[in-house]
Each structure stands twice: as C-alpha cells, then as structure tokens.
Amino acid sequence: MRGEATVLHADLDAFYASVEQRDAPQLRGRPVIVGGGVVLAASYEAKARGVRTAMGGRQARELCPDAVVVPPRMDAYSAASKDVFAIFRDTTPIVEGLSIDEAFLEVGGLRRIAGTPEQIAVRLRERVRVEVGLAISVGVARTKFLAKVASAVSKPDGLLVVEPGREEEFLLPLPVERLWGVGAVTAEKLHSLGIRTVGQLAELEEGTAQRALGTAVGAHLHALARLRDPRPVDVTRRRRSIGSQRALGSRPRSPEELDLILTQIVDRLARRLRDHARVCRTVVLRLRFGDYAKASRSRTLRSPSDRTGMLLDVARGLLAAVQPLIVERGITLIGLSLSQLARTDGIQPELPIDWGDGSRLDTVVDAVRDRFGATAVSRAAHLGRDPGLSAPLLPEHE
C-alpha cells in the first residue's frame, strides 16, 4: 500500500429518499419509502423499522404503517447526482464513479494546494450539504476497498479516516458481510465454516478459502481480508452496461403481458443508448421465478446495434426460449441489460433484420423519436399502460 491514506470513497446517504426529504420539508424526520409495489429506497427513519430496498410494498407498510410512500422522481435524482459529481470533479480530477450516488476520489498530491486528505473530505462533505442539500458519508484510506468499508461504517452522515498502520485494527473485527462482494449466499457459506469476522477469514490459508468459495471468489475475498488491494482510482472506467427491470408481483402473467413489458423496457434502453451515443453487442435477459430462483439468458450480436427493432427481436427470442419455465414456475421479475457497450464514433450500427413490417416500423419510430423527442410517438399497445421506471445513469466525464 502507498504511504498515505489518499483514497476517498464518497457515498450519498439513502439517496432517493434523501432527495425527497430535501425537496419536501414536511418529510424530514419522517419515515419515507420511495416506490409503491416494490421499495426502491427508504429513509433512515424507515430503515430503523426494518424496511429495506427491494422489499415488497405490502411488507414494508406492515413494518412501518406510518411511512410516507412517494412515487420515484428519476429526473430529480439524476439532477442531484450530476450536481454532486460536479463537486467531486472540482475537488480532484481523479474521480471513478461507481454508481449515481458514490465514487472514489484520489487526492494524493493535493496537500500543498488543498490540505490533508481529511481536510479535503471535510470540505467535500460541507459543499455537498450546502450546494446540493444532501448528506454524504466519506471514508479515507490507503486502498479503495478500505475507503469503501470506512464510508459504510461511518454512515449515516459521517467521516472516517483509517490511519496507515491501523488498518488491521479497523478491519479484522468487522463481520465478513463488510467485505466487498460478500452477499447472503457467500456469507452463509462462511458462517457454515465458523467464519464470522474478517479476521477469521484472514487466518485461513488461501487454498482453503478457494475450496470453500470457488477459486476466483475465494482468492479475491482472502486478498481483501489480508489488506491486499492494489487497484488505483481509475478515471478511464466507463459504463459497461445499462439495464432496466420490472418487479411483477406474484400474480400470473400472460405471454402478451410479458411481451408488452419487454417492449417497454427495450424502447427505453434503446433510447438511452442513442441518447448517449452508444451501441451494444450483447443482450441479457434476467428473470426471477415464482420460487425466487433467478435465471439469465444472453445473445451476442454479429455487430453492435442501437436499433430498437434488432434489440427487441433478440429479447423476444430469449424470452420465448424460457416461456415453458415461466408457465411451470411463475415469474416475479423481468429485466434486460445491454452490455459490451461502445461509442458510435466510427461504428456502423447493425440494421434490424427485415422479418416483416414491424422491424421497418421500429426503424421509423426510432428516427422520429431521435429527431423530435422520446414522447413524439408511442406504440398503441403502450397507451394508458404503466411505463415502468428508468433509473438515472451514472454521470460520465466526457
């Protein structure tokens, strides 16, 4: 590790819910749930009552009957994210965005002009509070992993500096769930081995961790537990994929309903590709069945595309292939992600396959929307239907 703790991990607190409380003073200090059928975000007041992201709306209201439920406002969250990232980039040119509400910042070399990393973090938090009206937690450490853990431990609205030489004192007593990449399944495997703290994992031989968790996961987590994380803050990191999904509840869905939802998702993602001058190479369909098991199917195109007709044809093919499983097991979530993204500069997007007038019509609809806006024309089947949500994208520094 480098000699000084110069990596900052800045993470906005309960982002969606905090924006709602910022914009509606009557919500401050009250439990707030963003989303109706499924919880998209919860304020700390609601989290204290057991409400969690991705929880069903009915369960959330049972846990917190006095919660204020508000519809999501993605445009407001996107605007707030851009304002915060502008502060990040005004603080240092070395910023690696992780999501719309968190980023790594490298502040080494700024001591003479901006002070110590801790002083920089204090000013950063104050600027976000004053200029954007939101609370942000910041961790400072010698590695990205430790900085991320420190910001999580400092929440809500905190600042924690992991001093060089005291990393083991800070990290090893923490539960293994604090390790970056440990989810419920991995945690259960570790618990079955009697491993509940990071220190206990660090005491294992690497080979033992790999046999228990798999070669790649075991090696990665064992390295983190032993404070090995050589990754620098990467300013070249770009969005590798975009996606959208819909929670469907537990009632049965007909093939026609699923096709309607799929076309809404594809319409939205294809517009986002073209709005950001991107094309994609791979289409991934993600499903969660009625028994909550998950599955995914993917197809890689011959050449990159941003055309709605092409992407919809591929997505429909993937969905048709799993229709027997949906009939047998039910479906509670459908999602689509577009990966292997590239800029359109110098790339000729693949044209839709002419499998009938529908593909030609999609090409015309794309052209009208690109020229006159996303709302200029809509599919007749979508009129009066819930369009779903389009999550804000991570701001990019072009």
C-alpha positions in Angstrom: 0.0 0.0 0.0 1.0 3.6 -0.6 2.4 5.5 2.4 -0.5 7.9 2.9 -4.3 7.5 3.1 -5.3 9.4 0.0 -8.3 7.5 -1.4 -11.7 8.9 -0.6 -14.9 6.9 -1.0 -17.9 9.3 -1.0 -21.4 7.8 -0.8 -24.7 9.7 -0.5 -26.9 8.6 2.3 -30.3 6.9 1.4 -30.0 8.9 -1.9 -33.5 8.7 -3.4 -35.3 9.1 0.0 -32.9 12.0 1.0 -33.7 13.9 -2.2 -37.4 13.5 -1.4 -36.9 14.8 2.1 -34.7 17.7 0.8 -37.4 18.8 -1.7 -40.4 18.3 0.7 -39.5 19.8 4.1 -42.6 18.1 5.7 -41.0 14.7 5.1 -37.9 15.5 7.1 -37.5 13.3 10.2 -40.4 11.0 9.0 -40.1 7.5 7.6 -40.1 7.8 3.8 -40.5 4.9 1.3 -39.8 5.6 -2.4 -41.8 3.3 -4.7 -45.1 1.6 -4.3 -45.2 -2.1 -5.3 -41.5 -2.6 -4.5 -39.3 -0.4 -2.2 -36.8 1.4 -4.4 -35.3 3.3 -1.4 -36.1 4.0 2.2 -35.1 6.8 4.6 -33.1 6.0 7.7 -36.2 6.5 9.7 -37.9 3.7 7.7 -34.8 1.5 7.7 -34.8 1.7 11.5 -38.2 0.0 11.4 -36.9 -2.8 9.2 -37.7 -1.5 5.7 -35.2 -2.5 3.1 -34.6 -1.8 -0.6 -36.3 -4.4 -2.9 -38.8 -5.4 -0.2 -42.4 -5.7 -1.3 -44.5 -2.7 -0.7 -47.1 -4.5 1.4 -44.5 -5.9 3.8 -42.8 -2.5 4.1 -46.1 -0.9 5.1 -46.8 -3.6 7.6 -43.4 -2.9 9.2 -43.8 0.8 9.1 -47.5 1.7 8.8 -46.9 5.4 9.3 -44.4 5.7 6.5 -45.0 8.2 3.7 -44.9 6.4 0.4 -43.9 8.7 -2.5 -43.5 7.9 -6.2 -40.0 7.9 -7.6 -38.8 11.0 -9.5 -35.9 9.8 -11.6 -35.2 13.2 -13.2 -34.7 14.8 -9.7 -32.3 12.0 -8.7 -30.3 12.4 -11.9 -30.0 16.2 -11.5 -28.8 15.8 -7.9 -26.3 13.2 -9.0 -24.9 15.5 -11.6 -24.6 18.3 -9.1 -22.7 16.1 -6.7 -20.3 14.7 -9.3 -19.5 18.3 -10.4 -18.3 18.8 -6.8 -16.3 15.6 -7.0 -14.5 16.7 -10.1 -14.0 20.2 -8.8 -12.2 18.6 -5.8 -9.9 16.4 -7.8 -9.6 15.4 -11.5 -9.1 11.8 -10.5 -12.7 10.5 -9.9 -14.0 7.0 -10.5 -17.8 6.8 -10.4 -19.3 3.6 -9.1 -23.0 4.4 -9.3 -25.1 7.6 -9.4 -24.5 8.1 -5.7 -21.0 7.0 -5.0 -17.4 7.5 -6.3 -13.8 7.1 -5.4 -11.6 10.2 -5.4 -7.8 10.2 -5.4 -6.5 13.3 -3.6 -2.8 12.4 -3.3 -0.6 15.3 -4.4 -3.1 18.0 -3.4 -1.7 18.7 0.1 0.0 21.9 -0.8 -3.0 23.4 -2.6 -5.9 21.8 -0.7 -4.6 20.4 2.6 -4.6 16.9 4.0 -7.0 14.2 2.7 -9.1 14.5 5.8 -9.4 18.3 5.4 -10.4 17.7 1.7 -13.0 15.2 2.9 -14.4 17.7 5.4 -14.8 20.4 2.8 -16.3 18.0 0.3 -19.0 16.9 2.7 -19.7 20.6 3.6 -20.0 21.5 -0.1 -22.4 18.7 -0.9 -24.5 19.7 2.1 -24.6 23.4 1.3 -24.7 23.3 -2.5 -26.8 20.2 -3.1 -28.6 19.9 0.2 -27.7 16.3 0.8 -25.8 14.3 3.4 -22.8 12.3 2.3 -20.6 9.8 4.1 -16.9 9.6 3.3 -14.2 7.0 4.1 -10.5 7.8 3.7 -7.9 5.1 3.5 -4.8 3.8 1.6 -6.8 1.5 -0.6 -10.2 1.6 -2.4 -11.6 -1.3 -0.5 -10.7 0.1 2.9 -12.1 3.5 1.9 -15.4 1.9 0.9 -15.7 0.0 4.1 -14.9 3.1 6.1 -17.6 5.1 4.5 -20.1 2.3 5.2 -19.1 2.1 8.8 -19.3 5.9 9.2 -23.0 6.1 7.9 -25.1 8.0 8.2 -23.6 11.4 7.5 -20.1 10.5 8.8 -16.4 10.8 8.1 -14.0 8.0 9.0 -10.2 8.0 8.3 -8.4 4.7 8.5 -4.9 5.7 9.6 -1.9 4.0 8.0 -0.7 1.2 10.2 -4.1 0.8 11.9 -5.8 -1.0 9.0 -5.9 -4.4 10.7 -7.2 -2.9 13.9 -10.1 -1.4 11.9 -10.9 -4.2 9.5 -10.3 -7.6 11.2 -13.0 -7.3 13.9 -15.7 -6.4 11.3 -18.3 -9.1 10.2 -17.4 -10.8 6.9 -20.5 -9.1 5.3 -18.5 -5.9 5.2 -16.2 -7.4 2.6 -16.8 -6.1 -0.9 -18.6 -8.9 -2.7 -19.9 -10.9 0.2 -23.7 -11.3 -0.2 -26.1 -13.5 1.6 -25.1 -16.8 -0.2 -21.3 -16.2 0.4 -21.9 -15.1 4.0 -23.9 -18.3 4.6 -21.0 -20.5 3.3 -18.6 -18.7 5.5 -20.8 -18.9 8.6 -21.1 -22.7 8.0 -17.3 -22.9 8.4 -17.5 -20.9 11.6 -16.1 -17.8 10.0 -18.0 -14.6 11.0 -15.3 -11.9 11.1 -12.8 -10.7 8.5 -10.0 -11.7 10.9 -11.2 -15.3 10.9 -11.2 -15.3 7.1 -7.7 -13.8 7.0 -6.4 -16.6 9.2 -7.4 -19.2 6.6 -5.0 -20.5 4.0 -5.9 -19.1 0.6 -6.4 -22.6 -0.8 -9.0 -23.3 1.9 -10.9 -20.2 1.0 -10.8 -21.1 -2.6 -12.2 -24.6 -2.0 -15.0 -23.2 0.1 -16.0 -20.3 -2.1 -14.6 -21.1 -5.5 -11.3 -20.2 -7.0 -11.9 -16.6 -8.1 -14.2 -15.5 -5.3 -12.1 -17.2 -2.6 -8.9 -15.6 -3.8 -10.5 -12.2 -4.1 -12.0 -12.2 -0.6 -9.0 -13.7 1.0 -6.8 -11.0 -0.5 -9.2 -8.2 0.8 -9.2 -9.8 4.2 -5.4 -9.6 4.2 -5.5 -6.0 3.1 -4.2 -6.7 -0.4 -5.9 -4.3 -2.9 -3.5 -2.7 -5.4 -6.3 -1.2 -7.6 -5.8 2.5 -8.3 -8.6 5.0 -8.7 -9.5 4.6 -12.4 -10.6 7.7 -14.3 -11.0 5.7 -17.5 -13.7 3.5 -16.1 -16.7 3.6 -18.3 -20.2 2.2 -18.0 -20.0 -1.4 -19.2 -23.8 -2.0 -19.4 -27.1 -0.4 -18.9 -30.3 -2.2 -17.8 -33.8 -1.9 -16.6 -36.2 -4.3 -14.8 -39.7 -4.6 -13.6 -41.0 -6.3 -10.5 -44.2 -8.1 -11.4 -45.7 -9.2 -8.1 -46.9 -12.8 -7.6 -49.9 -13.0 -9.9 -49.7 -15.0 -13.2 -48.7 -13.1 -16.3 -49.8 -14.0 -19.8 -47.3 -14.1 -22.7 -49.0 -11.0 -24.1 -48.4 -9.1 -20.8 -44.8 -10.1 -20.7 -44.3 -9.1 -24.3 -45.8 -5.6 -23.6 -43.5 -5.1 -20.6 -40.5 -6.3 -22.6 -41.2 -3.8 -25.4 -41.4 -1.0 -22.9 -38.0 -2.0 -21.4 -36.4 -2.3 -24.9 -37.8 1.0 -26.1 -36.4 2.7 -23.0 -33.0 1.1 -23.2 -32.6 1.7 -26.9 -33.3 5.4 -26.5 -30.7 5.6 -23.7 -28.2 4.0 -26.0 -28.8 6.5 -28.7 -29.0 9.5 -26.3 -25.5 8.6 -25.0 -24.1 7.8 -28.5 -23.6 4.1 -27.5 -24.2 0.8 -29.2 -24.3 -2.7 -27.5 -23.1 -6.1 -28.5 -24.8 -8.4 -26.0 -28.4 -8.6 -24.8 -29.0 -10.3 -21.5 -32.5 -11.3 -20.2 -32.8 -11.7 -16.5 -35.7 -13.4 -14.7 -36.8 -14.2 -11.2 -39.3 -17.0 -11.0 -42.2 -17.5 -8.6 -39.9 -19.6 -6.3 -37.5 -16.6 -6.3 -34.8 -18.6 -8.2 -33.0 -16.5 -10.8 -32.0 -17.2 -14.3 -30.4 -15.3 -17.2 -30.1 -15.9 -20.9 -28.0 -13.9 -23.4 -27.2 -13.5 -27.0 -24.3 -11.6 -28.7 -24.9 -9.8 -31.9 -22.8 -10.1 -35.0 -22.1 -6.4 -34.8 -23.1 -3.7 -32.3 -26.5 -2.1 -32.6 -28.7 0.6 -31.0 -31.8 -0.2 -33.1 -35.0 -0.9 -31.2 -36.2 -3.5 -33.7 -33.0 -5.5 -33.6 -32.8 -5.5 -29.8 -36.5 -6.3 -29.4 -36.2 -9.3 -31.8 -33.3 -10.7 -29.7 -35.1 -10.1 -26.4 -38.3 -11.7 -27.6 -36.2 -14.8 -28.8 -34.6 -15.1 -25.4 -38.0 -14.8 -23.6 -39.6 -17.4 -25.9 -36.9 -19.9 -25.0 -37.8 -19.7 -21.3 -41.5 -19.5 -21.6 -42.0 -23.1 -20.6 -40.2 -22.4 -17.3 -42.4 -19.3 -16.7 -45.5 -21.4 -17.2 -44.2 -24.0 -14.8 -42.8 -21.8 -12.1 -44.4 -18.3 -12.5 -42.4 -15.1 -12.8 -41.9 -12.2 -10.3 -39.3 -10.1 -12.1 -38.2 -9.5 -15.7 -35.2 -7.4 -16.7 -32.9 -6.7 -19.6 -29.3 -5.4 -19.7 -27.3 -4.3 -22.7 -23.6 -4.9 -22.4 -20.3 -4.7 -24.3 -21.1 -1.0 -24.9 -19.1 1.1 -27.3 -19.2 4.6 -28.6 -20.8 5.0 -32.0 -17.9 7.0 -33.3 -16.8 5.2 -36.4 -19.1 2.3 -35.8 -21.9 1.4 -38.3 -24.7 0.1 -36.1 -26.3 -3.2 -37.3 -29.6 -2.6 -39.1 -32.7 -4.6 -38.0 -33.4 -7.9 -39.7 -36.3 -7.4 -42.0 -38.6 -10.0 -40.6 -41.7 -8.1 -41.6 -43.2 -4.7 -41.4 -42.6 -4.5 -37.6 -38.9 -4.1 -38.0 -39.3 -1.4 -40.6 -41.8 0.4 -38.4 -39.4 0.3 -35.4 -36.7 2.0 -37.6 -39.1 4.8 -38.5 -40.2 5.2 -34.8 -36.5 5.4 -33.8 -35.9 8.1 -36.3 -38.9 10.2 -35.2 -38.0 9.9 -31.6 -34.4 10.8 -32.2 -35.4 13.9 -34.0 -38.5 15.1 -32.1 -38.0 13.6 -28.7 -39.0 10.4 -26.8 -42.6 11.3 -26.4 -43.2 12.3 -30.1 -44.6 8.8 -30.9 -45.6 5.8 -28.9 -46.7 2.3 -29.6 -50.5 1.9 -29.5 -50.2 -1.0 -27.1 -48.4 1.2 -24.6 -51.1 3.8 -24.3 -52.6 4.0 -20.9 -50.1 1.5 -19.6 -47.6 1.9 -16.7 -44.3 2.7 -18.5 -42.2 1.4 -15.6 -39.1 3.3 -14.3 -35.9 4.4 -16.0 -33.2 4.6 -13.4 -30.8 7.6 -13.7 -27.4 6.8 -15.2 -24.0 7.4 -13.6 -22.8 10.8 -14.8 -19.8 10.4 -17.2 -17.0 12.8 -17.6 -16.6 13.1 -21.4 
